[in-house]
């Protein structure tokens, strides 16, 4: 299967299986073949080495979403989205 396109999809523990099924069928019907889930991880400061992972409830929601995506013929991936709690910028723009 060749890559036709990716779609970012927001998932929370409250996201229902019916919503997942309907939305993933629409996404697949639009020609996309992959959905990406943003796994939010947090750290206190930009220099902190401690990162808080997603909650167990959110990880369960990702599992349900990945299963629903597969049932709709889509590939899926979990990507990290880092939030620094104190609002500091973590990166370089050149």
C-alpha positions in Angstrom: 0.0 0.0 0.0 1.4 3.4 -0.9 1.1 6.4 1.3 -1.7 8.6 0.2 -2.0 10.8 3.2 -2.1 11.1 7.0 -4.7 12.6 9.3 -4.2 13.8 12.8 -7.0 12.6 15.1 -7.8 13.7 18.6 -8.7 10.9 21.1 -9.8 11.2 24.7 -11.0 8.6 27.1 -14.5 9.9 26.4 -14.3 9.2 22.7 -16.9 6.6 21.9 -16.5 3.5 19.6 -19.4 4.8 17.5 -17.6 8.1 16.9 -14.3 6.3 16.0 -16.0 4.0 13.6 -17.9 6.8 11.8 -15.0 9.2 11.6 -12.5 6.6 10.5 -14.8 5.4 7.7 -15.0 9.1 6.5 -11.3 9.5 6.7 -10.6 6.4 4.7 -13.3 7.4 2.2 -11.5 10.7 1.7 -8.4 8.9 0.5 -6.3 8.9 3.6 -4.6 5.7 4.7 -3.1 6.6 8.1 -4.3 8.3 11.2 -1.9 9.8 13.8 -2.8 10.1 17.5 -1.0 12.8 19.5 0.1 11.3 22.8 0.5 14.3 25.1 3.5 14.1 27.5 4.4 16.8 29.9 7.5 18.1 31.7 7.8 20.8 34.3 10.6 22.8 32.7 12.4 22.8 29.4 15.5 21.4 31.1 13.7 18.7 33.1 14.6 15.1 32.5 11.3 13.8 34.0 8.5 13.4 31.5 5.0 12.4 32.5 3.5 9.8 30.2 -0.2 9.8 29.0 -2.6 8.5 31.6 -3.6 4.7 31.5 -7.1 5.8 30.5 -5.8 7.7 27.5 -3.5 4.8 26.5 -6.6 2.6 26.6 -8.4 5.1 24.4 -5.5 5.0 21.9 -5.7 1.2 21.8 -9.4 1.3 21.0 -8.8 4.0 18.4 -6.0 1.9 16.8 -8.3 -1.1 16.6 -11.1 1.0 15.1 -8.7 2.5 12.5 -7.5 -1.0 11.5 -11.2 -2.1 11.1 -11.7 0.9 8.7 -8.6 -0.2 6.7 -6.3 2.5 8.1 -2.9 2.3 9.5 -2.2 4.2 12.8 0.6 5.6 14.8 1.0 7.2 18.2 3.2 10.4 18.1 4.5 12.3 21.1 3.4 15.8 21.7 5.5 17.5 24.4 4.1 20.2 26.6 6.4 22.2 28.9 4.2 23.1 31.9 6.0 26.4 32.8 5.5 27.7 29.2 9.2 27.8 28.3 10.1 27.4 24.6 11.8 24.1 23.9 13.4 24.2 20.5 15.4 26.2 17.9 14.1 28.1 14.9 16.7 28.8 12.3 
